[in-house]
Amino acid sequence: MRALLGAIATLASPVTSAYVIEHCPHPFTIVSQHGVHKAPAQDSRYEWVGVAPAGNDGNVVRFEEAIFYPDSETAIDGELARCSYKLERGALDMAYMDMAGRPKLRLHDRHAWTRELGPFGVVYHTCTATDGIGCTFRGVGE
């Protein structure tokens, strides 16, 4: 009986099956200091960072799109290239990263992502949700 209760407790534990669902930051959560744009991630080990090209500045006006490159043509694991935003003057690309760089990610809500075929046969996925929150993903192995 104890073994059965232990197994049930382990299976019911939120730690065993929980993983953090991430998404592109909402435009209003992005702050700029000295030309560097940052936003918090859902997982405190990561953050969103972006530097607008010269001549691009002002407040973030809206989310534009997210670009994800899968490891292979049919994979759902890969790297989030960027979440792009329209600034008052120009554009901004934000990267999801930690101190080690960009992590391996997995698309979460695949219906929000559209498979595209780019130049030279490169497959990628785009997400154009209204505010970026609909572009979801999670870490691989979590």
C-alpha positions as CSV (number, residue, x, y, z in Angstrom):
1,M,0.0,0.0,0.0
2,R,2.9,2.4,0.8
3,A,4.5,1.8,-2.5
4,L,1.2,2.5,-4.3
5,L,0.7,5.8,-2.4
6,G,4.3,6.8,-3.1
7,A,3.9,6.1,-6.8
8,I,0.7,8.2,-6.9
9,A,2.3,11.1,-5.0
10,T,5.3,11.0,-7.5
11,L,3.0,11.0,-10.5
12,A,0.8,13.7,-9.1
13,S,3.7,16.0,-8.3
14,P,3.8,19.2,-10.3
15,V,7.6,19.0,-10.5
16,T,7.6,15.7,-12.4
17,S,5.6,17.1,-15.4
18,A,5.8,20.8,-15.1
19,Y,7.7,22.9,-17.6
20,V,7.6,26.6,-18.3
21,I,5.7,27.8,-21.3
22,E,7.4,30.8,-22.8
23,H,6.2,33.3,-25.3
24,C,7.5,36.4,-27.0
25,P,7.3,39.3,-24.6
26,H,4.2,41.6,-24.6
27,P,5.3,45.0,-26.1
28,F,4.5,46.8,-22.8
29,T,6.9,44.6,-20.8
30,I,9.9,45.7,-22.9
31,V,12.0,48.5,-21.3
32,S,14.9,50.3,-22.8
33,Q,18.0,51.6,-21.0
34,H,20.9,53.1,-22.9
35,G,19.8,51.5,-26.2
36,V,19.5,48.0,-24.8
37,H,15.9,46.6,-24.7
38,K,15.1,44.0,-22.1
39,A,12.0,42.1,-20.9
40,P,11.6,39.4,-18.3
41,A,11.0,35.8,-19.4
42,Q,8.6,33.4,-17.6
43,D,11.6,31.3,-16.6
44,S,13.8,33.4,-14.3
45,R,17.0,31.7,-15.8
46,Y,16.4,33.5,-19.1
47,E,15.6,37.0,-20.3
48,W,14.7,38.8,-23.5
49,V,17.4,41.1,-24.9
50,G,17.5,43.3,-28.0
51,V,19.6,46.2,-29.4
52,A,17.9,48.3,-32.1
53,P,20.0,49.2,-35.2
54,A,21.3,52.7,-35.4
55,G,18.5,55.2,-36.2
56,N,15.9,52.9,-34.8
57,D,14.5,54.1,-31.5
58,G,11.5,55.1,-29.5
59,N,8.9,53.1,-27.6
60,V,7.8,49.6,-28.7
61,V,4.6,50.1,-30.7
62,R,3.5,46.5,-31.5
63,F,4.6,42.9,-32.0
64,E,5.4,42.0,-35.6
65,E,6.4,38.3,-35.8
66,A,8.5,35.5,-34.4
67,I,10.9,33.3,-36.4
68,F,11.9,29.8,-35.4
69,Y,14.4,27.6,-37.2
70,P,13.8,23.8,-36.6
71,D,16.7,21.4,-36.4
72,S,15.4,19.6,-39.5
73,E,12.6,20.0,-42.0
74,T,10.0,18.1,-39.9
75,A,11.3,18.9,-36.3
76,I,9.6,20.9,-33.7
77,D,12.9,21.4,-31.8
78,G,15.2,24.1,-32.8
79,E,16.2,27.7,-32.1
80,L,14.1,30.8,-31.8
81,A,15.8,33.3,-34.1
82,R,13.9,36.4,-32.9
83,C,10.7,38.1,-31.8
84,S,10.4,41.3,-33.8
85,Y,8.7,44.5,-32.9
86,K,7.8,47.8,-34.5
87,L,9.4,50.8,-32.7
88,E,8.2,54.4,-33.0
89,R,11.1,54.8,-35.4
90,G,12.2,51.5,-36.9
91,A,12.3,48.0,-35.7
92,L,13.7,45.8,-32.9
93,D,14.6,42.1,-32.7
94,M,14.6,40.4,-29.3
95,A,16.5,37.2,-28.5
96,Y,15.6,34.7,-25.7
97,M,18.8,33.8,-23.9
98,D,20.7,33.2,-20.7
99,M,24.4,33.6,-19.9
100,A,25.3,30.6,-22.0
101,G,23.5,31.9,-25.1
102,R,20.4,30.7,-26.9
103,P,18.9,27.5,-25.6
104,K,17.4,24.6,-27.6
105,L,13.6,25.1,-27.7
106,R,10.5,23.2,-28.7
107,L,7.4,24.8,-30.3
108,H,4.5,24.5,-27.9
109,D,1.3,25.6,-29.7
110,R,2.1,24.5,-33.2
111,H,-1.2,25.9,-34.6
112,A,0.1,29.4,-33.9
113,W,3.2,28.7,-36.1
114,T,3.2,28.6,-39.9
115,R,5.7,26.5,-41.7
116,E,7.5,28.5,-44.4
117,L,10.0,27.6,-47.1
118,G,12.7,30.2,-47.4
119,P,15.6,30.8,-49.9
120,F,17.7,27.8,-50.8
121,G,15.1,25.4,-49.3
122,V,15.5,26.6,-45.7
123,V,12.5,25.6,-43.6
124,Y,11.4,28.0,-40.8
125,H,8.3,28.8,-38.8
126,T,6.6,32.2,-38.3
127,C,4.2,33.3,-35.7
128,T,2.2,36.6,-36.1
129,A,0.0,36.5,-33.0
130,T,-1.6,39.8,-32.1
131,D,0.8,40.6,-29.2
132,G,3.4,37.9,-29.2
133,I,1.9,36.0,-26.2
134,G,0.4,33.5,-28.6
135,C,3.8,32.5,-29.9
136,T,4.6,29.8,-27.4
137,F,7.5,27.5,-26.9
138,R,9.4,25.7,-24.1
139,G,12.8,24.4,-23.4
140,V,13.8,21.0,-24.7
141,G,14.2,18.3,-22.0
142,E,12.1,20.2,-19.5
